[in-house]
Amino acid sequence: MSENQQETIKQEPSDFERAAASKPLSLTAEFLLFLKEHKAWWMVPILLSLLLIGVAVWMSSSTLAPFIYPIF
């Protein structure tokens, strides 16, 4: 093989190969990227509400329960 043929065989890595070699994103980063790309910002208030309800439920089973009940 000539030197010129070897240069044509060596190609730049494709987008797929670069993505495979990169470090994977965290779940949060991937979800934020999804919201940004799909313009689904309307989901943020729903998720925050669910998160706050989950925190309230978790705290109601702890020793902070007597302090949480007056809030509701």
MODA-V670622 format. One record per residue. N is the residue number from 1. RES is the residue in one letter. OMEGA is omega as a letter, one per 20 degrees, with the letter a starting at -180 (none if undefined). Layout:
BEGIN
N;RES;OMEGA + N;RES;OMEGA
END
This chain:
BEGIN
1;M;r + 2;S;a + 3;E;a + 4;N;r + 5;Q;r + 6;Q;r + 7;E;r + 8;T;r + 9;I;r + 10;K;a + 11;Q;r + 12;E;r + 13;P;a + 14;S;r + 15;D;r + 16;F;a + 17;E;r + 18;R;r + 19;A;r + 20;A;a + 21;A;a + 22;S;r + 23;K;a + 24;P;r + 25;L;r + 26;S;a + 27;L;r + 28;T;a + 29;A;r + 30;E;r + 31;F;r + 32;L;r + 33;L;r + 34;F;r + 35;L;a + 36;K;a + 37;E;a + 38;H;r + 39;K;a + 40;A;a + 41;W;r + 42;W;r + 43;M;a + 44;V;r + 45;P;r + 46;I;a + 47;L;r + 48;L;r + 49;S;r + 50;L;r + 51;L;r + 52;L;r + 53;I;r + 54;G;r + 55;V;r + 56;A;r + 57;V;r + 58;W;a + 59;M;a + 60;S;r + 61;S;a + 62;S;r + 63;T;r + 64;L;a + 65;A;a + 66;P;r + 67;F;a + 68;I;a + 69;Y;r + 70;P;r + 71;I;a + 72;F;none
END
